[in-house]
Amino acid sequence: MPKQIITSSSAPTTGFTPGKTVSPLAQAIRFGNMLFVSGQGSLDPATGAVVEGDIVVQTRRTLDNLMTILDAAGATAKNIVNMRVILRDTADFPRFNDTFRDYFGGEKVTRTCFGGALHRAGTDVEIDCVAMFD
């Protein structure tokens, strides 16, 4: 069974190193009934720049980027089974979590959230996920 590369021009391209034009990463890969979405950050899809704003603004942009990629794969938030979140500052967790709840409402996912240094200056949150299809 071959893997299928999923790409959305409405989400930022991942894995670019300054001066390089070819990314070694896919936005997402579908393999069988599973979809693996690369870590998304608070990048504006049009400019590739980090959006200005607090953790709420950055979380919304990050989740919008993630949802755009899910949509390109024919999936929605209902398909997500696991998410991994990195916050630059764990003190942001309560506001992050309230924003996260707005996107998922009563939909349940498994999630791990931890603090850590993010590679992109100005980015305060990164989220990846795994989704499954019927």
ChimeraX commands (.cxc) that place a marker at each C-alpha (Angstrom):
marker #1 position 0.00,0.00,0.00 radius 0.5
marker #1 position 1.65,3.27,-1.09 radius 0.5
marker #1 position 1.58,6.39,1.03 radius 0.5
marker #1 position -0.26,9.41,-0.35 radius 0.5
marker #1 position 1.22,12.89,0.10 radius 0.5
marker #1 position -1.45,15.45,1.06 radius 0.5
marker #1 position -0.86,19.10,0.21 radius 0.5
marker #1 position -2.94,22.22,0.71 radius 0.5
marker #1 position -1.93,25.52,-0.82 radius 0.5
marker #1 position -4.10,27.17,1.86 radius 0.5
marker #1 position -1.72,26.09,4.64 radius 0.5
marker #1 position 1.94,26.98,5.10 radius 0.5
marker #1 position 4.52,24.64,3.63 radius 0.5
marker #1 position 6.49,22.91,6.36 radius 0.5
marker #1 position 10.13,22.06,6.72 radius 0.5
marker #1 position 11.77,24.87,4.81 radius 0.5
marker #1 position 15.22,25.98,5.78 radius 0.5
marker #1 position 16.15,29.55,4.81 radius 0.5
marker #1 position 17.77,29.50,1.37 radius 0.5
marker #1 position 16.37,26.07,0.47 radius 0.5
marker #1 position 13.54,25.64,-2.01 radius 0.5
marker #1 position 12.65,21.98,-1.53 radius 0.5
marker #1 position 11.10,20.81,1.72 radius 0.5
marker #1 position 11.98,17.36,3.03 radius 0.5
marker #1 position 8.57,17.21,4.76 radius 0.5
marker #1 position 4.97,16.66,3.69 radius 0.5
marker #1 position 2.10,18.65,5.18 radius 0.5
marker #1 position 0.42,15.28,5.69 radius 0.5
marker #1 position 0.69,11.66,4.63 radius 0.5
marker #1 position -2.22,9.28,4.27 radius 0.5
marker #1 position -1.36,5.63,4.68 radius 0.5
marker #1 position -4.32,3.29,4.48 radius 0.5
marker #1 position -7.02,4.60,6.77 radius 0.5
marker #1 position -4.60,6.78,8.76 radius 0.5
marker #1 position -3.58,10.40,8.21 radius 0.5
marker #1 position -0.47,11.89,9.81 radius 0.5
marker #1 position -0.38,15.70,9.80 radius 0.5
marker #1 position 2.98,17.45,10.30 radius 0.5
marker #1 position 3.33,19.95,13.11 radius 0.5
marker #1 position 1.61,23.21,12.28 radius 0.5
marker #1 position 2.45,26.57,13.78 radius 0.5
marker #1 position 1.02,30.04,13.75 radius 0.5
marker #1 position 2.25,30.91,10.27 radius 0.5
marker #1 position 0.24,33.00,7.85 radius 0.5
marker #1 position -0.25,30.77,4.79 radius 0.5
marker #1 position 0.09,33.70,2.39 radius 0.5
marker #1 position 3.33,35.13,3.76 radius 0.5
marker #1 position 4.91,32.31,5.77 radius 0.5
marker #1 position 5.43,34.80,8.60 radius 0.5
marker #1 position 4.39,34.18,12.19 radius 0.5
marker #1 position 1.10,35.92,12.92 radius 0.5
marker #1 position 1.34,38.67,15.48 radius 0.5
marker #1 position -0.68,38.16,18.62 radius 0.5
marker #1 position -1.03,36.35,21.88 radius 0.5
marker #1 position -1.51,32.61,22.46 radius 0.5
marker #1 position -5.20,32.85,21.49 radius 0.5
marker #1 position -4.42,34.41,18.10 radius 0.5
marker #1 position -1.57,31.97,17.50 radius 0.5
marker #1 position -3.63,28.94,18.55 radius 0.5
marker #1 position -6.46,29.92,16.18 radius 0.5
marker #1 position -4.04,30.33,13.26 radius 0.5
marker #1 position -2.34,27.03,14.08 radius 0.5
marker #1 position -5.63,25.14,14.27 radius 0.5
marker #1 position -6.89,26.82,11.09 radius 0.5
marker #1 position -3.74,25.61,9.30 radius 0.5
marker #1 position -4.24,22.10,10.65 radius 0.5
marker #1 position -7.94,22.02,9.67 radius 0.5
marker #1 position -7.10,23.19,6.14 radius 0.5
marker #1 position -4.78,20.24,5.69 radius 0.5
marker #1 position -7.38,17.85,7.12 radius 0.5
marker #1 position -9.88,19.26,4.62 radius 0.5
marker #1 position -7.45,18.65,1.73 radius 0.5
marker #1 position -7.34,15.01,2.81 radius 0.5
marker #1 position -11.13,14.76,3.01 radius 0.5
marker #1 position -11.11,14.71,6.81 radius 0.5
marker #1 position -12.54,16.88,9.58 radius 0.5
marker #1 position -11.93,17.32,13.29 radius 0.5
marker #1 position -14.18,14.28,13.81 radius 0.5
marker #1 position -11.48,12.11,12.19 radius 0.5
marker #1 position -8.75,13.19,14.65 radius 0.5
marker #1 position -7.79,10.54,17.17 radius 0.5
marker #1 position -4.60,12.00,18.63 radius 0.5
marker #1 position -2.94,15.40,18.90 radius 0.5
marker #1 position 0.39,16.58,20.21 radius 0.5
marker #1 position 0.82,20.19,21.35 radius 0.5
marker #1 position 3.98,22.08,22.22 radius 0.5
marker #1 position 3.66,25.40,24.03 radius 0.5
marker #1 position 6.64,27.72,24.33 radius 0.5
marker #1 position 5.30,28.86,27.74 radius 0.5
marker #1 position 3.16,26.44,29.76 radius 0.5
marker #1 position 1.67,29.42,31.61 radius 0.5
marker #1 position -0.32,29.91,28.37 radius 0.5
marker #1 position -2.06,26.55,28.84 radius 0.5
marker #1 position -5.41,27.80,30.25 radius 0.5
marker #1 position -5.93,30.29,27.39 radius 0.5
marker #1 position -4.68,27.77,24.83 radius 0.5
marker #1 position -7.08,25.15,26.19 radius 0.5
marker #1 position -10.09,27.50,26.07 radius 0.5
marker #1 position -9.31,28.28,22.41 radius 0.5
marker #1 position -8.78,24.58,21.66 radius 0.5
marker #1 position -12.18,23.82,23.22 radius 0.5
marker #1 position -13.80,26.34,20.82 radius 0.5
marker #1 position -12.59,24.24,17.88 radius 0.5
marker #1 position -13.57,20.86,19.23 radius 0.5
marker #1 position -16.60,21.56,21.42 radius 0.5
marker #1 position -17.83,18.17,22.56 radius 0.5
marker #1 position -15.67,16.22,20.10 radius 0.5
marker #1 position -13.19,14.04,21.99 radius 0.5
marker #1 position -9.56,13.49,20.99 radius 0.5
marker #1 position -6.55,12.22,22.85 radius 0.5
marker #1 position -3.94,14.89,23.36 radius 0.5
marker #1 position -0.53,15.42,24.88 radius 0.5
marker #1 position 0.51,18.97,25.71 radius 0.5
marker #1 position 3.96,19.93,26.92 radius 0.5
marker #1 position 6.27,22.90,27.11 radius 0.5
marker #1 position 9.35,23.20,24.98 radius 0.5
marker #1 position 11.52,25.39,22.83 radius 0.5
marker #1 position 10.09,25.90,19.35 radius 0.5
marker #1 position 12.48,26.29,16.44 radius 0.5
marker #1 position 10.70,29.25,14.80 radius 0.5
marker #1 position 11.25,32.58,16.57 radius 0.5
marker #1 position 7.95,34.15,17.62 radius 0.5
marker #1 position 5.97,30.91,17.38 radius 0.5
marker #1 position 4.32,30.07,20.70 radius 0.5
marker #1 position 2.44,26.88,19.74 radius 0.5
marker #1 position 2.86,23.88,17.43 radius 0.5
marker #1 position 0.31,21.11,16.91 radius 0.5
marker #1 position 0.39,17.86,14.95 radius 0.5
marker #1 position -2.23,15.15,14.74 radius 0.5
marker #1 position -3.18,11.68,13.60 radius 0.5
marker #1 position -6.60,11.11,12.04 radius 0.5
marker #1 position -8.37,7.95,10.91 radius 0.5
marker #1 position -10.87,7.28,8.15 radius 0.5
marker #1 position -13.65,4.68,8.26 radius 0.5
marker link #1:1,2 radius 0.2
marker link #1:2,3 radius 0.2
marker link #1:3,4 radius 0.2
marker link #1:4,5 radius 0.2
marker link #1:5,6 radius 0.2
marker link #1:6,7 radius 0.2
marker link #1:7,8 radius 0.2
marker link #1:8,9 radius 0.2
marker link #1:9,10 radius 0.2
marker link #1:10,11 radius 0.2
marker link #1:11,12 radius 0.2
marker link #1:12,13 radius 0.2
marker link #1:13,14 radius 0.2
marker link #1:14,15 radius 0.2
marker link #1:15,16 radius 0.2
marker link #1:16,17 radius 0.2
marker link #1:17,18 radius 0.2
marker link #1:18,19 radius 0.2
marker link #1:19,20 radius 0.2
marker link #1:20,21 radius 0.2
marker link #1:21,22 radius 0.2
marker link #1:22,23 radius 0.2
marker link #1:23,24 radius 0.2
marker link #1:24,25 radius 0.2
marker link #1:25,26 radius 0.2
marker link #1:26,27 radius 0.2
marker link #1:27,28 radius 0.2
marker link #1:28,29 radius 0.2
marker link #1:29,30 radius 0.2
marker link #1:30,31 radius 0.2
marker link #1:31,32 radius 0.2
marker link #1:32,33 radius 0.2
marker link #1:33,34 radius 0.2
marker link #1:34,35 radius 0.2
marker link #1:35,36 radius 0.2
marker link #1:36,37 radius 0.2
marker link #1:37,38 radius 0.2
marker link #1:38,39 radius 0.2
marker link #1:39,40 radius 0.2
marker link #1:40,41 radius 0.2
marker link #1:41,42 radius 0.2
marker link #1:42,43 radius 0.2
marker link #1:43,44 radius 0.2
marker link #1:44,45 radius 0.2
marker link #1:45,46 radius 0.2
marker link #1:46,47 radius 0.2
marker link #1:47,48 radius 0.2
marker link #1:48,49 radius 0.2
marker link #1:49,50 radius 0.2
marker link #1:50,51 radius 0.2
marker link #1:51,52 radius 0.2
marker link #1:52,53 radius 0.2
marker link #1:53,54 radius 0.2
marker link #1:54,55 radius 0.2
marker link #1:55,56 radius 0.2
marker link #1:56,57 radius 0.2
marker link #1:57,58 radius 0.2
marker link #1:58,59 radius 0.2
marker link #1:59,60 radius 0.2
marker link #1:60,61 radius 0.2
marker link #1:61,62 radius 0.2
marker link #1:62,63 radius 0.2
marker link #1:63,64 radius 0.2
marker link #1:64,65 radius 0.2
marker link #1:65,66 radius 0.2
marker link #1:66,67 radius 0.2
marker link #1:67,68 radius 0.2
marker link #1:68,69 radius 0.2
marker link #1:69,70 radius 0.2
marker link #1:70,71 radius 0.2
marker link #1:71,72 radius 0.2
marker link #1:72,73 radius 0.2
marker link #1:73,74 radius 0.2
marker link #1:74,75 radius 0.2
marker link #1:75,76 radius 0.2
marker link #1:76,77 radius 0.2
marker link #1:77,78 radius 0.2
marker link #1:78,79 radius 0.2
marker link #1:79,80 radius 0.2
marker link #1:80,81 radius 0.2
marker link #1:81,82 radius 0.2
marker link #1:82,83 radius 0.2
marker link #1:83,84 radius 0.2
marker link #1:84,85 radius 0.2
marker link #1:85,86 radius 0.2
marker link #1:86,87 radius 0.2
marker link #1:87,88 radius 0.2
marker link #1:88,89 radius 0.2
marker link #1:89,90 radius 0.2
marker link #1:90,91 radius 0.2
marker link #1:91,92 radius 0.2
marker link #1:92,93 radius 0.2
marker link #1:93,94 radius 0.2
marker link #1:94,95 radius 0.2
marker link #1:95,96 radius 0.2
marker link #1:96,97 radius 0.2
marker link #1:97,98 radius 0.2
marker link #1:98,99 radius 0.2
marker link #1:99,100 radius 0.2
marker link #1:100,101 radius 0.2
marker link #1:101,102 radius 0.2
marker link #1:102,103 radius 0.2
marker link #1:103,104 radius 0.2
marker link #1:104,105 radius 0.2
marker link #1:105,106 radius 0.2
marker link #1:106,107 radius 0.2
marker link #1:107,108 radius 0.2
marker link #1:108,109 radius 0.2
marker link #1:109,110 radius 0.2
marker link #1:110,111 radius 0.2
marker link #1:111,112 radius 0.2
marker link #1:112,113 radius 0.2
marker link #1:113,114 radius 0.2
marker link #1:114,115 radius 0.2
marker link #1:115,116 radius 0.2
marker link #1:116,117 radius 0.2
marker link #1:117,118 radius 0.2
marker link #1:118,119 radius 0.2
marker link #1:119,120 radius 0.2
marker link #1:120,121 radius 0.2
marker link #1:121,122 radius 0.2
marker link #1:122,123 radius 0.2
marker link #1:123,124 radius 0.2
marker link #1:124,125 radius 0.2
marker link #1:125,126 radius 0.2
marker link #1:126,127 radius 0.2
marker link #1:127,128 radius 0.2
marker link #1:128,129 radius 0.2
marker link #1:129,130 radius 0.2
marker link #1:130,131 radius 0.2
marker link #1:131,132 radius 0.2
marker link #1:132,133 radius 0.2
marker link #1:133,134 radius 0.2
view
